[in-house]
Amino acid sequence: MLGLEWSNVDLENGVIRINKAIVKGRKGSVEKSPKTKKSNRLVSLPNSVIAELKLYRRHWLKQKLQAGDLWKEEKEYLFCNIDGRHFYPTTPTTCWQRFTKRAGIRYIRLHDLRHTSATLLINQGVHSKIIVERLGHSDIRVTMDIYGHALQKADHEAANKLDHLFTNTSSQIK
């Protein structure tokens, strides 16, 4: 998310392009390509997120205008400091920890929200191929290894949905 620039956000078509990451390096943060070729991808956004991003874009433009000469960065990172430079890679985690503490909610790692998203999609019956693409996994086996338990539960629920086809058939055939 730290490497995401506004040029990678298509609010009209409701997609974002993931094509770089900002990570901790030996001498500070480093911009690099995602881990695998599959990690470089388009991700569709729900309408509610598109609406929030449109509001955030207006807020972001106001901040950039107010920064004036303080703005140092040529790139337009979605998530940035007051001078336009991207956040340091540990900043989102620090902010999230502070937020959960203030809100009195249980802390989970930000990365766990990715797992939650995948599990919710599985439980909603979204095809595993779509989930693999959204997550940017290089191979469906990666997804199966991580989310196999949730997929097994979804498969069991699918079997139960078929159950009505095989029960009370004598009452249906008359």
Buried (B, 14 or more C-beta within 10 A) or exposed (E): BBBBBBEBBEBEEBBBBBBBBBEEEEEEBEBEEBEEEBBBBBEEBEEEBBEEBEEBBEEBEEEBEEBEEEBEBEEBBBBBBEEBBBBBBEBBEEEBEEEEEEEEEEEEEEEEEEBEEBBEBBEEEBEBEEBBBBBBBEEEEBBBEBBEEBBEBBEEEEEEEEEEEEEEEEEEEE
